[in-house]
Amino acid sequence: MGFRLPLQRRDVADTLAAKMTAEGHSCLVLHSRFDAAERDKAMDDFRDGKSKVLITTNVLARGIDILQVNLVINYDMPLDVQNRPDAETYLHRIGRTGRFGRTGCSINFVHDQQSYEEMKAIEKHFGREIVRVPTESYMEIEKILKKLVK
């Protein structure tokens, strides 16, 4: 199983991948600067399990089904061209996990008031509350995640 880390900008994707690689994590990057052959290779490598982490921009938000994805982490909240929360892209991002009747989970990194307001706007759009998970205790995070995926 693997997970996707979708985010808004290519430079952030490259920087995050470099930091994770420097920390000893195997990860793949996929965004619009890659040509079709490079994107296909990254997808094949991810599907073949050569890496469990796939860092992407919104280039992968729609239309690609990856059976192995059981976790999507939104490193940032998706924004539209007018810099407003993009609920449609959010739905497509989180829809990459738990496909084909499998269990999946999505996590949003909300780190400041702006990202909190973006998340609230997406909640309002869908009329659904996004479960808050406190970050003070890893044990608490694990308990909440186990409860959510049941």
Buried (B, 14 or more C-beta within 10 A) or exposed (E): EBBBBBBBEBEBBBEBBEEBEEEEEEBBBBBEBBEEEEBEBBBEBBBEEEBBBBBBBBBBBEEBEBEBBBBBBBBBBBBEEEEEBBBEBBBBBBBBBBBEEEEBBBBBBBEEEEBEEBBBBBBEBEEEEBEEBEEEEEEEBEEBBEEEEE
